């Protein structure tokens, strides 16, 4: 019986050893395959890491470029604001000049009407009251000189009013 038991134990040991060898070979193949997969993964991770670094570098460059462009836009907007303020001042000055021209025009019209009336009445009086040609010529000459003086005074007043407006 001992012999049969030893033979059965030996046979079981052989079967167990064969099964264990087969299992170890399968485990070894799995380990080799896993090792190969890990190497491939490492290569992929290195490739992705390189691409990520390039992408990060490119993103930093784009960010710096964008910041420069935003800074240049800031100065452009400041210039546009200054230009708007200048345009407002020019518009105000043009409006004041228009008002001054209107006032001068009104004054010149009034002076012109008064001078015209004055000259016309003097010419009519001179023509009706004067019998001689010399008296008429003197009257015309006097009226002409008065007209000339009135126009000069009117022009001077207009310039003074215009200069006064500009100083305000």
C-alpha positions as CSV (number, residue, x, y, z in Angstrom):
1,X,0.0,0.0,0.0
2,X,2.8,2.2,0.6
3,X,4.1,1.7,-2.7
4,X,0.8,2.5,-4.4
5,X,0.5,5.6,-2.2
6,X,4.0,6.7,-3.2
7,X,3.3,6.0,-6.9
8,X,0.0,8.0,-6.6
9,X,1.8,10.8,-4.8
10,X,4.6,10.7,-7.4
11,X,2.1,10.7,-10.2
12,X,0.2,13.6,-8.6
13,X,3.5,15.5,-8.1
14,X,4.3,15.0,-11.8
15,X,0.8,16.2,-12.9
16,X,1.0,19.1,-10.5
17,X,4.5,19.9,-11.8
18,X,3.4,19.8,-15.4
19,X,0.3,21.9,-14.6
20,X,2.5,24.3,-12.7
21,X,5.0,24.6,-15.6
22,X,2.2,25.3,-18.0
23,X,0.8,27.9,-15.7
24,X,4.2,29.5,-15.3
25,X,4.7,29.6,-19.1
26,X,1.3,31.3,-19.5
27,X,2.2,33.7,-16.8
28,X,5.6,34.4,-18.4
29,X,3.9,35.0,-21.8
30,X,1.4,37.4,-20.2
31,X,4.3,39.2,-18.4
32,X,6.2,39.5,-21.7
33,X,3.1,40.9,-23.4
34,X,2.4,43.2,-20.5
35,X,6.1,44.4,-20.6
36,X,5.8,45.1,-24.3
37,X,2.5,47.0,-23.8
38,X,4.1,49.1,-21.0
39,X,7.0,50.0,-23.3
40,X,4.5,51.0,-26.0
41,X,2.6,53.1,-23.5
42,X,5.8,54.8,-22.4
43,X,6.6,55.7,-26.0
44,X,3.1,57.1,-26.5
45,X,3.4,59.0,-23.2
46,X,6.7,60.5,-24.4
47,X,5.2,61.5,-27.7
48,X,2.2,63.0,-26.1
49,X,4.4,64.8,-23.5
50,X,6.5,66.3,-26.3
51,X,3.3,67.4,-28.2
52,X,1.9,68.9,-25.0
53,X,5.1,70.8,-24.3
54,X,5.0,72.2,-27.9
55,X,1.4,73.1,-27.5
56,X,2.1,74.8,-24.2
57,X,5.0,76.7,-25.7
58,X,2.8,77.8,-28.7
59,X,0.1,78.8,-26.3
60,X,2.5,81.0,-24.3
61,X,3.7,82.6,-27.5
62,X,0.1,83.3,-28.6
63,X,-0.7,84.7,-25.2
64,X,2.3,87.1,-25.3
65,X,1.4,88.2,-28.9
66,X,-2.2,88.7,-27.8
67,X,-1.1,90.8,-24.8
68,X,1.1,93.0,-27.1
69,X,-1.8,93.5,-29.5
70,X,-4.1,94.4,-26.6
71,X,-1.6,96.9,-25.4
72,X,-1.3,98.5,-28.8
73,X,-5.1,98.7,-29.0
74,X,-5.1,100.5,-25.6
75,X,-2.9,103.2,-27.0
76,X,-5.1,103.4,-30.2
77,X,-8.3,103.8,-28.1
78,X,-6.5,106.6,-26.0
79,X,-5.6,108.3,-29.3
80,X,-9.2,108.0,-30.5
81,X,-10.5,109.5,-27.3
82,X,-8.0,112.5,-27.6
83,X,-9.1,112.9,-31.2
84,X,-12.7,113.0,-30.2
85,X,-12.0,115.7,-27.5
86,X,-10.1,117.7,-30.1
87,X,-12.9,117.4,-32.6
88,X,-15.4,118.6,-29.9
89,X,-13.2,121.7,-29.2
90,X,-12.8,122.4,-33.0
91,X,-16.6,122.1,-33.4
92,X,-17.2,124.6,-30.5
93,X,-14.7,127.0,-32.0
94,X,-16.4,126.8,-35.4
95,X,-19.7,127.4,-33.8
96,X,-18.4,130.5,-32.0
97,X,-16.9,131.7,-35.2
98,X,-20.2,131.2,-37.0
99,X,-22.0,133.3,-34.3
100,X,-19.4,136.1,-34.7
101,X,-19.8,136.1,-38.5
102,X,-23.5,136.3,-38.1
103,X,-23.2,139.3,-35.8
104,X,-20.7,141.0,-38.1
105,X,-23.0,140.4,-41.1
106,X,-26.0,141.9,-39.2
107,X,-23.9,144.9,-38.2
108,X,-22.7,145.5,-41.7
109,X,-26.2,145.2,-43.1
110,X,-27.4,147.8,-40.5
111,X,-24.5,150.2,-41.3
112,X,-24.9,149.7,-45.0
113,X,-28.7,150.5,-44.8
114,X,-28.0,153.6,-42.7
115,X,-25.2,154.8,-45.0
116,X,-27.3,154.1,-48.1
117,X,-30.2,156.0,-46.6
118,X,-27.9,158.9,-45.5
119,X,-26.2,159.1,-48.9
120,X,-29.5,158.9,-50.8
121,X,-31.0,161.7,-48.8
122,X,-28.0,163.9,-49.1
123,X,-27.8,163.3,-52.8
124,X,-31.5,164.1,-53.1
125,X,-31.1,167.3,-51.0
126,X,-28.0,168.3,-52.9
127,X,-29.6,167.7,-56.2
128,X,-32.8,169.6,-55.4
129,X,-31.2,172.5,-53.5
130,X,-28.2,173.0,-55.6
131,X,-28.4,175.0,-58.8
132,X,-24.9,174.8,-59.9
133,X,-22.8,171.8,-61.0
134,X,-20.0,172.6,-58.6
135,X,-22.3,172.5,-55.6
136,X,-23.6,169.2,-56.8
137,X,-20.1,167.8,-57.3
138,X,-19.1,169.0,-53.8
139,X,-22.1,167.4,-52.3
140,X,-21.4,164.2,-54.1
141,X,-17.8,164.3,-52.9
142,X,-18.8,165.0,-49.3
143,X,-21.3,162.2,-49.4
144,X,-18.7,159.9,-50.9
145,X,-16.2,160.8,-48.2
146,X,-18.8,160.2,-45.5
147,X,-19.7,156.9,-47.0
148,X,-16.0,156.0,-47.1
149,X,-15.5,157.0,-43.5
150,X,-18.7,155.1,-42.4
151,X,-17.6,152.0,-44.2
152,X,-14.1,152.2,-42.6
153,X,-15.7,152.7,-39.1
154,X,-18.1,149.8,-39.7
155,X,-15.3,147.6,-40.8
156,X,-13.2,148.5,-37.7
157,X,-16.2,147.8,-35.4
158,X,-16.7,144.5,-37.1
159,X,-13.1,143.5,-36.6
160,X,-13.2,144.7,-33.0
161,X,-16.3,142.6,-32.4
162,X,-14.8,139.6,-34.1
163,X,-11.5,140.0,-32.1
164,X,-13.5,140.3,-28.9
165,X,-15.4,137.1,-29.7
166,X,-12.1,135.2,-30.4
167,X,-10.7,136.3,-27.1
168,X,-13.7,135.0,-25.2
